[in-house]
Amino acid sequence: MKSYRTVVAAAVLALPLAAQAQSAPADAAKASTPEPITVSGSASIASDYRFRGVSQSDREMAVQGGITVAHDSGVYIGTWASNLAGWGTFGGANMELDLIGGFRTKVAGNGTLDLGLTWYLYPGGADKTDFAEPYAKLTGTAGPATLTVGVAYAPKQQAIGKWYATGADAAAGVYTDPGAKDDNLYLWGDGAFGIAGTPVTARAHLGHSWGQDGLGPNATAVSPTGSYWDWSLGADATWRNLTVNVSYVDTDISDARATYLRPSFSKGQDGTGNIAGGTVVVALTAAF
């Protein structure tokens, strides 16, 4: 869901008409030189917001957007946001706001190494909901194929600690271990393959989470069942700056495995419906 596209802008100095003929070669060189700082972004509407396979919008629609400012040295900063609802209270917040910063550099010709940190914020929510997560990604391309492998590790923090052992405790407001801290590890791989002669790109994703095996201070969790797999298969089609993506998203969190987390881990928090079950997600994204 969180995607950023880099667009390069160039500026040509305005010169008096009398000097244009003499300065034409210099102007042409300037026009072909990218600016040291570029700004890119996107806005999306999706049928569901899935974070590592688990719905963050109660299996309802989400409106999302982000913007990134990058320097030609490889340093970048950005932000991304989405509405929330459903399985956890998120401390009373109805919005996720991510602050992102990092550094990209070329490696081995057609490879890119990306090191950074994401700070997950929940504006308007209760204390101890926000958390920080460093990440590293390595991307390589070969013809129409692109492969990315990554790791994200959030060190011990209260926001991802196991404060509630069960969903029943969370519903009753009874802390099992208040103030607990835990860490979280996420490994993933993404593959993309552009289909020649078409605007279509096939995509696949596989990830694995290790975390607190319970619910955090506001009945939320990054890895709600402690250890689980998530995956997706899909494709997108691009026309100009618009991209339509259709993907099947799923996890190995069964109803039986999620029972002890209910009612928090359910659609509408009514104790029924697996919000980590398989579903088709459709998204329309406009890049700028």
N, C-alpha and C positions, 0 to 999 in steps of 0.2 A: 503494500500500500504506500509505503513511504518511498517515493522515488523523486530524484532530482535530475534535471537535465541542464547541461551547461550550454549556454549560448554565448557566442563571442561577438562583441560589438567593436566596430572600428570608427574612428572619427577622422575627418579630413579638415585641416586648417583652412579657414577662409582667407583667400588672398585677393588683392586688387586684380582687376581684369588685366591690367597692363603687365602684371608679373606672372600671370598664369602660364604663358607659353614657356617661360624660362624655368618655372618651378614645377612643371608637369611631372617630370620623373621623380622628384622628391615627394610630391603629393601622392603619386601612385604608390610609392614605398610606404608612406605613412598610412594610406588607406588599407594596405594589406597587413599591417602590423596590429595584432590584437592588443586591446587595452590590458594593463596589468591587473585590473580588478574587473571581474564579471559578476553579474547578478542573474540568477535564474530562479524559477519557482514553478509551482503547479497548484491547481485546485481540482478537487475530485468530489464526486458523489458516488457512494458505494452502497450495495444492498446490505452489507454487514461490515463491521470493523472487527477483523480477526487479528489478534496479537498472539503470535506463536500458536496459532490454531484455535485459540479460545476467544469467543465473542466478547467484546468489550462494550457493545451497543445493544445487548439483550436481543441479538439476532434481528435487529431493526436497522434501518438505513443510517448512514453516517455521512456527514459533510466534513471534508478534510482539506488541508492546504498547507503549503510550506514555501519557504524562500531560503536561498543560500547565496552568500557572498563569498567568492573565492578569489584568492590572489594567485598570480602566476608562479609564485614560489611554492605553491602546493597547500598553503594554509587556507582553511575555510571555516566559516561559522554559518549557522543556520538555525531555523526554527520550524517546527511542524506541529499541527494541532488537529484534534478531532473531537467531536461530541462523544459523550459516554452515556451509559444507562445500564441498569440490570443487575447482573449477578453479584456485584459487590457494591458497597456504598461509595467507594473511592473517597471516603471522608466527607461525603456530602457534595463533592464536586461533580459537575456535569460536563467537564471538559478536561482533556489531556493536552498539555502543552510541553513539547520537548524542546530543550535547548541543546544544540549540537555544535561541537567544535572538533577540528581535527587537522590532519596533514596527509596529503597524497603525494606519492612519488613514483616515478617509473622504475621498474626493475626488469631485467632480462628482456629488454626490447619491447615485447608486447604485453608485459605484465604491469600491474599497478598495485602498490601496497598502500593501504588506507588505515591510519591509526587515529583514534579519536575517543570522544566521551559523549554520552547522552545523559542529560539530566532530565528525568521524568518528573514533571510538575503537574499538580492537580489544583488549579486556582479555585479558591473559595472553599476548599476542603479542609478537613481537620489536620492538626499537626501530625507529623511522623508518617505522612503518606508519600512524600516525595523521596526519590532515591536516584543515585548516580550509577552509571554503568559504563566502564571503559570497553572499547572494542578494537578488534583488528580484522581486516579483510584483505584477501589477496585475490586479484582478478586477472585472468588471462584470456586472450582471444586467439582463435585459430580459424581464419576464414569467417564463415557465418556463425560460428559457435563461440559462446562466452561462458566461462565457468568461474564461479566465485565460491571461495571457502572462507568461513569466518568463525571467530570466537568472541563472545561477550561475557565478561566476568564482573559481576557486581559484588564488591567486598561486603563484609558483614555490616548490616544496617538494620535499624528498627523497622523500617518500612517493609522489609521482606523477611522479618522474623516471624516465628510461629507463635503468635499470641493466643490464637484459638486452636485447640486440637480438633474441634468438630464444628460443623455449621450450626448445630443446636446451641452450643456455647455462644457462638457469635450472635445468634438471634436473641438469646437471653441477655446478652451484654455481660457475660461472665468470662473474664480473662482466665485462660489456662496458665499462661506464663507471661504476664505483662512486662514489657521492656525487653523481651527477647530479641536478639539479633541473629540474622542468618545471612548467608551469601547465596549467590545463584550463578550457575554456569550454563551457558547456551552455546552449542556448536551447531553450525549449519552449512549447507551447500546449496547453491543456486545454479541452475543451468538454463541457457537460452540459445535457441537456434533459429536464425532467420531463414525463412523459406524463400528461396530464390524466385524472383519474378513476381512476388506478392508483397503486400504490406504486413504480412502476418509473421509473428515471432512466437514459436512454441516455448513454453517455460515449465520448469520443474523445480521443486523445492523440497528439501528434507532437513529437519532440525531435531535436536534432542536437548531437553532441559533437565537440570538437576537443581532442586531447591528445597524449600522449607517443609513440604509435605503437610500443609495446613493453611490457615488463614492469618493474614497480617493484622496489624492494629485496627484497620478499618474494614475487616472481613474481605480483603482482597489478597491476591497472591500472584507472583510471577510464575511460579511452578506449583500450582495448587495441589497436585497429587505427588509432589516430590520429584518424580522422575517420569518423563513421558516423551513420546515421539509426536511430531507434527509434520505434515507434508501437504503438498498441493501440486496439481497438474492443471495446466491451462494454456491459453494463448491470447495474444492481443493483436489488434489491428490498428494501424496508425494512418491517419489522414491529416496532413499538414501538422498542426500542433495538437490534434485531438487523438486520444488513444482509448479504445474500448478493450477491456480485459474481461475474460470469462475464465474462472478457475474453480476447480473442485478442491475444497479445503477440508482436511480431516485430522484427527488425532487418534491415539490408541487409548484415550480416556473413556472407558465404558460407563454405562449407567451404574453398574455395580461398584466400580472403583470410585465413582464420585458421590456415592450415597452418603458417606460420612461428612461431606461438605455441605449438604443441603440443610436449610433452604437457600443459603447464599448462592451456591453454584447451580442455579437453575433459572430458566426463563421467567422473568417477572418475580423472581425470588419466591415462587409459590411451592417449591419443593419438587416440581416436575419439569421434564424437558432437559435434555443434555445440551448445554451451550457449547460443548466441545465436540459435538457430533458432526458428521459429514454434512456439507452443504455446498451449494453452488453460489459463488460470490461474483457479482457483476459490477464493474466500476467504469466510470467515464472520467477521464483525466484531461485537463487542458494544461499544456505546458507554456510557459512564457519566459 
